[in-house]
Amino acid sequence: MAKLWFFEKCAFGLSLLVLFLFSAAPAAANTYLTEGDFHEEIPMVYGITHFVQPIEDAPAAVSVISREAIRAIDAQSVNDILALVPGFSLQLTAQNQLARGYQMSSDPFARRMHVEIDGRPLSESMLVTALWDDIGIDLDDIDRVEVVRGSNLPADGGNAMLGAINIITASPLLASRARLKVRSDEDGYRRLNFNAATRVAGADAQLWVQQRRKSSIQLSSIESPERGDGYALVGDDDAGGASEVQSTSEYDRVLGARLLWSPTALDSIELSAGFSESRRHAGGQQARYSWQQLEWQRQLADGGHWQGFVFHNNNRITAEGELAVGEVSYLLGSPLTYPGTTPSLSPSLSSERVREGELFQTDESASSERWDAELRRLWRSDTGWQWSLGGAATLDRAQSFYITHDNQTHQRSSVRLYSSGEWRLNSDWLLSGGGMVEWTEHLSSVGAARLGLNYSLQQHTLRLAAALGGRQPTLLEQHRQSYFEDDQTDYLDLIVISAQNIDVENVELIELGYHWRSTDRSIDIDMRWYRQWVKDAIVATELEGELATAIGIDYLVSSEQFIYFDNRSDIVQHGIEIDFTARPNSHWLVHAAVSYTDSDEQLSDLNLDTPFSLSVVESAGSLSASQVTARWSLGAMASYSPNQNWDFSSHYTWQESVPVWLKSPGKSAGQWDIVARYNQSSHRLLKDWELTAAVRNIGDRQLSDQEHFLGRRVVLTLEFKWP
């Protein structure tokens, strides 16, 4: 009955929304919202309110990384791009993978950060985290990246608790050519990209294919790891440290297509789809990811528009690996997007606790699926106000025996209603606000609100904003129950448990911002001071205790260390962020991002609410996000183009501490890259070609004393373009 009542309420809410929107819609006229809206001399943003506005009018701090900056640093991943955004720090996850996080989102799973490409959410169902390696697009097609630095719950829902990333691609009209790019470095890394765009039957079509392959041999030691980025196999040697030379290889393949069609002068339809496959030969890991997206937009007489979306993401993983009984606990949280790799050991692992012969095969296969449907309406008025209203419905499905210790497909539905608006009181004052309410099956409903006041005087803008809202726990946080059992030896190793009554996280935010732009618009500065309270945060606590009651039968408990997830943390954060961009002339581009973040955490008493009977001897402390956020961080780049053939750039990133997953505080680290690019038009058929040479990590700086790292390397890229 409760489930029926939930869907009845959702259907009723959506029915009222649709009736209201259609009743309020005026007749259509020749008014267009084009890509030109985003290419004015004054930067325009979209993601925070779902209508186009100058960046100084936004009710929150927004960073825009332009296509020019992305090209200048020769970005190879989204991680490289986000290094130019204040507050984003780099962390090594349990799988030796690099992850960017904002504030307390700097964990293996970006649970509190909404990420989308052209409106398509990049989240999978179990972890609700961004699939950073499966974004499914060619980075050269990115027009710009908008990052909302602060809660964006009213616009994007619960996953945007601390911020939102909107990756916006360029129209195929701007890429009406074919291009082939080959990239290689001295570590055995190879990448091939092919992209073509054309006009077919009145529609703009684009196709892209890319393949990446990496092969190398690494020596990894638990006690004294050497340079490399592979995996350490569990073993035992005479020196007392587990080490083994392992040859690894991996590859990724992506196929994507996009079609833009305008059946009328007022309507536009975009259809995109893609498929990616990745293999990691260490552990027999294989992941397949597919997505489909349909977007419709109609321009209206009042300057507003209708917009509708349908998205579908599907992620399937097969992975097998070896686990060491007694140390499984330290392997929890293997990101679903990086499956398997169970031979990869955490830095906390001691060789004394890895006993020879205690290796067991595990199956980390999993699947996740997400459906999204969204409809919104925008009104614009000549009197100085604009308003958007929308609704969205989401269906999540996920299955993973490794994570939940059952073969069930966990499913959850949610419905969200949201609205944003702004009213220009006069030429100097702008008032804005937004709200959201979200109903989720079997969970409490959550709401969010935001209020902003902007004061502009010539080149100066002051911004005062406040926001609050909540985030529902993910399917992982709801159902996590991971343990390893072996019938032959009667071993039982409990990995991680989630509280049965795990509940909503809440955030409250207040910020004061200042924006300045020079009269010639060559210099742009945005500064932000903020203070936020994250209440009832879902964090992991490491426990040392005894398993009083095993699962059904008596087992020999080989681990006395457990990880427990619940709402026991309150975190207060305050900080300062500075975003600086300068274009003194057509030859130079300079960008810098500086941030300071301070966190203070209070933990409530531990209240075990689990299906197991545990006797806790000691709490080793919280493994919360406040411990994995760099206090100081810097990202800076400078690009110089002396003529139309040559480009030179330098890119430097630094953070005060580089946290290592769960344990080590790491150390301060910086990385310096330089890039040189030469392009030439030299042939009738071949419009132009381009050669790029980049030296990464010139100082050969190690990210951590206890983990593998990518050292100094030379990356060569050759690109051909046809008209």
C-alpha positions, 0 to 999 in steps of 0.5 A: 500500500505504501508503494501504491501511495507513493506512485499515486502522489508522484503521478498526481504531482506530475499531472498538476505540473503538466496541466499548469505548464500547458495552460500557461504556454503562449503561442510560438513565434520566431524566437531562438535560443542559439549557441551564440547566446553562450559566446558573447563577450560577457561569459554566459552560464546556464547550469545553475538556474536552467536559463542563460544569464551573465556570470555576474548575475548567477546566484552562486559562484560559477567557474567556466573553463573555456575550450581555449583553456582545455586545448592549451593544457592538452587535457587528457581527462576531466581530472585535468580540466577540473584542476583549473577550478578552485577547491578541487583536490586530487585523491588516490582511491583504493584502486590506485585511480585518481579522483577529483573532489570538491570540498568533502566530495574528495572520496572515491565516489563523488556522491555529493557532486552532480555531473552531466554532459549536455544535460545527460547525468553521468551517474550510475545507480549503485554509487551515484557517482560520475563515470569519469572514464566513461564520459563517452565523448571526445574531449576535443568536442567540449565547448566549455565546462561550467562548475557551480561551486556550492549547493545546486540542489534546487536545479539538479536534485540531491546529488548536487549537494555541494556542487554541479559540473555541466560539460557542454559540447560544441555543435557539430556545425562547428566541427564540420570536418573529419579529424584523426588523432593519435597519442602516445607516451613512453609508458606504453600508453596509446590513444586513437581518436576519430571524429567526423561531422557532416550534414545528412538530409537536413540534419547535422550528424556527428560520429566519434570513435576512440580506443585507448591501450596501455601496457607496462610492467611494474614492480609493486611492493607493499612495504616499499612500492616502486614507481608505477600505476599497476597492481600489487599481487598478494604474496610472501617473500623472504624480505617480509614484504609481499611483492611480485612483478606483474605485466598488466594491460588494459584498453578502452573503446568508445563509439558515439553518435549524435544527430541534431535536427530542426523539423520546424523553425521553432523546434530542435531535436537532438539524439545521441547514443554511445557505447564503451568497453574497457578491459583490465587484464589484471583480475579479468575485469571488463566493463560495458557502458552504454547511454542514450539521450533524446532532447527536444526544445521549442522556442516560444513567443515570450522569449522562453522555451519548452525543453524535454529530456529522456536519458538512459545509462546502463553499466555492466561489469564482470570482474574476478580477483584474489582476496587475502582473508583477514585483509578483505576489510581494507579493500572495501569500496572498490569503485564500481566504475573500476571493478575488480583489482582486488589484487590492489592493496591499500597502503595500510596493509602489513605483510605480517597479516598476509599469510601465505596460501590464504588467497580466495577467488571472488566475483565482483560482477555487477550491473546498474541502470538509470532512466531519467525523464525531465520536462521544464518550461522557461518564461521571460519578461521584458519587465526584468524577470524570468522563471523556470519550472520543471519536473523529473522522474528517475528509476534506478536499478542495481545488482552486485553480490559483492556489495550487497551480498545478495543476488537481488536487483535493488530498485528505487524510483524518485520524482522531483519538482523544481523551480528557479527565478530572478527579478531585476529590481532596478539596474543595480539590484537582482533578486533570485531564488529557487526551490526543489522537493524530491520524493523517493520510494521507501525514503523520506522526502527532501527539499531544498531552497536557495536565495541570492541577492546581487548588487552591480556597480559598473564593473563590480558585483557583490553577491550574497547567497544562502542555500539549504537542502538534503541528499538521500542515501544512495543504493550503496549506502542503503544496502551495503552488506559486504563480507567474504565467506569460504565454505571449505575453510570456514573463514568469515571476513566482514568488510563493511556494514551500513546502518539499517536506519541510514537517513538523509544528509543535510547541508546549509550554506551561506556565501559572500561573493565578489566579481570584477571585470575590467572595462576592456573585459580582458581580466575577470576575477571572482572571489568567494567566501563561504561557510557551510554546515553538513549535518548527519553526514554519512561517513565510514567508521573503522571499528575493532571488535568481535563478531558475536553472531555469525551469519547462519552458521559458525565461522572462524572470524579472520578479521576483527576490523569492520567498516560501518556507515551511518549518519554520525558526522556533523561537519563545518567548513569555511573557505576562500576561493579565487578564480582569475582569468586574463586575456591581455591580447590575442596572444596570451591566456592566463588562468589561476584558481586558488582555494583554502578550505578548513573543516571541523568535524564532530562525531555523535556516539556510535549506535550500531544498528545492523543485522549482525551482533557486534561487540565493539572494542575500539573505534579507530575513528571516522574515515570521513571526508573532512580528512581527505580535503586539501586545505590549500590548492592551486591550479594555474596555466599560461598560454602564448600563441606568437602566431597562427602556427605555434602555441606554447603553454605551461600548467601547474597544479599543487595542493597542500596534502595529497590524501591516500585512501582511508589511511595515510595523510599523504604529503604536499605535492605539485605537478608541472606540465609544459605543452608545445603545439605546431599546426600547419596547412600544407595540402589541398586534400589535407586541410591542416595537421597538428603536432603536440608535445607535452612533458608531464610531471617535469619534476617527477613528483610523487603523489604519495610515499605509499602509492604508485604514481605517474612519473615524468613522461613525454606525450606526443599527439599527431592530429590530422584534419580534413575539410 
